[in-house]
Amino acid sequence: MPPKSRTYDPVKVRAALAAQTRALRAAVHDLCARPDAEQLLARPAGLGQWSVRELLAHLALQIGWVPRHLDDPQQGRAPIGLLQWVAGVGGQAPLLDTAAREQAATAEFGPGPTAPAAAFDREADALLALLASPEAADPLRRVEIGLGSMLLRDMLVTRLVETVVHADDLARALGTDRFPHDRQALAAVTRLLADAFADRAPGGAVELRIPPYAVVQAVAGPRHTRGTPPNVVETDPLTWIRLATGRVDWADAVEAAAVTAGGERSDLRAHLPILG
């Protein structure tokens, strides 16, 4: 089972989010400076009907969301935590899709290959300024989203999810298998999605191992008490994130030996994805 209330060091979260944002900005600038940038921006992103330009628009919106809305009036929405955010954010997909398409169609994002880099810079600068400010360190500060009211420190963890998952989307859309993720960012996202899996499929019949970042027990059935558990699933952090977000099919990952699964209850496809 995951810890009942895993916490994330706010200082490490802010540092990881800053590093991940800077890495993304460098990738966006490299893309927009390429001679074939216009063709690459029009390429399918592998996410529904989005192009790479629309993926960048979504990323910019997600990076800049907290600075834009931090001072919005509170409406009294019910508090939610990180696991509730993971469970509920998939229901916001139609709104997020519309916002990304609208943003990509604005003059701020084009036409032309250089506009997305400039637009991304503005959002990244706003987030980096917030992360360096005393406001970001306030342990009681809250922000409200459609799902409810979140502590700012938790909301910043959700921005790690957005930047890690979509940086990987961008890399794969451009034909690169690996993005230079910040290690702390990758660790936090791996752990959160592992905990969300254990929360969604409670139990102790399966041990999910994602070295070096996470081990959780989940899935209903007999619980082992000592020795090697009868049902073990092991994979690497990036494959786990892709499985948990529906980017990779379970059977394909097993066939490619990106996942090892042993035991009669070790087939996890019925519980995936965790975050749509």
N, C-alpha and C positions, 0 to 999 in steps of 0.2 A: 504494500500500500504506500502511496505518497505521504509525505508529512501532512498533518491535518491543516497546517497553514504555512506553507513554504513562503519564506520572505526573500526579497531581493534587495541587496545592499543598494540604497539609493545613489550613493556616490559612484559605485561601479556601473549602475544602470545609466547614469548621466554620461559617464565617460565612454561607455560602450556605444550609446546612441550617437554621441558626437563623432566617434571614430567611424561608425557605420555610415553616418550621413556624409562625412567627408569622402569616404571611399565611393559612395554612390555618386556624389557630385563629380569626382574624377572620372568615373565611368561614363556619366552623361556627357561630360565635356569631350572625352575621347571619341564617343560615338558621333557627336554633332560636328566634330572637326574632320571626320573622314570624308574623302571625296565622294563616296557612295552613301552619304548620310541620309539623303532624301529617300533613297530606296530602302534603306534599313529602317527608317522611321515608319514607312508604310508596310513593312513586313508584318505578318500575323504574329501576335505575341504568344499564341498558344493558350489564351484565356478567353474562351467564348469567341466573340467577334472582334475583340480588341486588336488594334494595331499596336506596334511598339510606341508610337506617339501617344496613344491613349493610355498605355501602361505608364508612361512617364508622367502624363497628366494626373493619373490616379496617385502615383507616388508623391508628386509634388503636393497634392491636396492633403495626403495623409501626413507628410512631414510638417506641413505648415498648419495643421488643424489646431494643435494645442496653442501656439502663439496667437492665432486668430480668435480663439474662443475662450481663452483663459479668463477674461474679465466679463464674460456674458453673465447676465443676471441669473441667479439660481431659481429654478422652478419648483424645487421641492421633490424631485424624483427620488425614488427609493434607492438606497445604496446598493451597489453591486461590487463584487470582487473580480479577480482575474479569471477564475474558472467560469463564472457566469458570463463574462464577456466572450470567452471562447465559445461557449455553448450558444450564445445568442447572435453573434456578429454575422453569421451566415444569413440570417433573416434580413439583414440590411443590404444584401447584394444588389437588388434592383435599384435602390437609391444610389448606391456607390457606382453602379454601372452608368446610370444617367449622368451623375456628376462628372465622371471621367470623360464621357463623350462630349458633354457640353464644354468642359474645360479645354479639351483638345481642339475644339472648333473655334476657340476664341483667338483674337489677334495675338494675345500673349504667347500662344503656343505655335503660331505659324500664320501663314505658310512660311516655308523656308527651314533649313536645317539648324540655324543658330538660335532661333527663338526658344525652343525647349530648354536649352542650356541656361539662357538668361532667366527664364521663368523659374527654373529649378533653383538657381542661385538665390533668388529672392526668398523663396520658402526655406531653403537651407540656412540662409543667414539669420532669418527670424528664429528658427529653432535653436541654432547654436547660441544666439544671444540669450535666449531664455534659459538654456541649460547652464550658462555661466552666471546667471543672476541669482540673487538671494531667494527670489520667488520659487524657483525650482526646488530649493532645499526645504521649503516649508512643509513639515510632516502632516499638517492638518488641511492644507489647501485641497479643494475639490473642484472638479469640472463635471459638467453634465453632458451626457451624450444621449442618443435616442433610447439606449437600453437602460439608462439610469444614471446615478451619481457615483463617480469614481474618485478615489484619492488621486491627486496629481501624480504621486510617485508610482501608482499602479498604471495610470494612463500612459506614462512614459515607457513602461514595460510593453504595453500594447503597440507602441511605436517601434519598439525593437522587432516585434513580430512582423509588422508591415514592412520594415526596411530589410529584414533578413529574407522573408519569403519572396518579396518582389524583386530584390536584387538577384536572387536565384532565377526568378522568371526572366529577368532581363538578360542574364548571362546565357540562359538556354535559348532564348529567342534569337540571340546573336550568334549562336553556334559555339558558345564556350561552356564547358561543363562545370567550371568552378569559378565562383566569385570570391575575391579576397575578403571574406567576412571577418569582422572583428571577433576575436575568440570569445570574449565575454558576452557579446551579443548572441553568437551561435549557441553558447551554453545556456543562456537564459531562455531562449526560444525553445530549445530542445527540452529543457526541464518543464516549462509551462505546458507544452503539448503532451508530454508524457504524463504529467499530473492530470491533465484534462482527459486523457484516455482512461486512466484509472478511475477518475470520477464518473465517467460515462459508462464504464463497464466494471463496476465494483466487484471485488472478490479477491481470491488469492490463488487461483489455479494456474495462472501463467505469470512467469517472471519476464518482464520486458527489460532488456539490457541495451543501453545506448552509450557505450563507452566513448569518452571518459566522463560523460556528464550526468547520466541518469540511470537509475534502476527503480522500477516500480512493479508492484504485484497487482494483478487485475484479473477479471473474468471469473464469473461464478463457477464453483466446483470445489473439489477437495483441495484443502490448503496444505501445503507441505510445511513441516516444522523444522526439519534439519536436513543437511546434505544437499545434493543437487536436486532442484525441483524437477518434477516429471515433465513439465511443459515450459520450454525456454524459447524465447524469441530474441535474437540479437541482430542489430544493424548499426550503421554509422549515423552520426547526427544529421547529415544532409539528407540521406535516404529517409530517415524517420520523418523529418520535416516535410518532405515531398509526399510521403504516404499519408501523414496526418492532415495535409491540406488538399489531398486529392490530385496532386500533380503526377503521381506514379501509381499504377495499379498494383495491388498486392501480388497477384500471380506473376506479373512481369518482374517485379523486384525479386521474388523467390527464384524464378527461372534464371535471372541474371546473376544469382548468388550474391545480390546486395543485401539479402535477408537470409538468415539461417533460422529455421523453425523446427523444433523437435517436440513431439508429444501430440496426443490426440486432440488436445484443446488449443494447439498453438496456431491454428489458422485464424488470423485476426480480421479477415476481410469484412465480416459482418459488422465490425465496430468502426470501420473507417469509411470516409475521412472523419476527422474530429472537428476540423475547422473548414467550412466550405468556402 
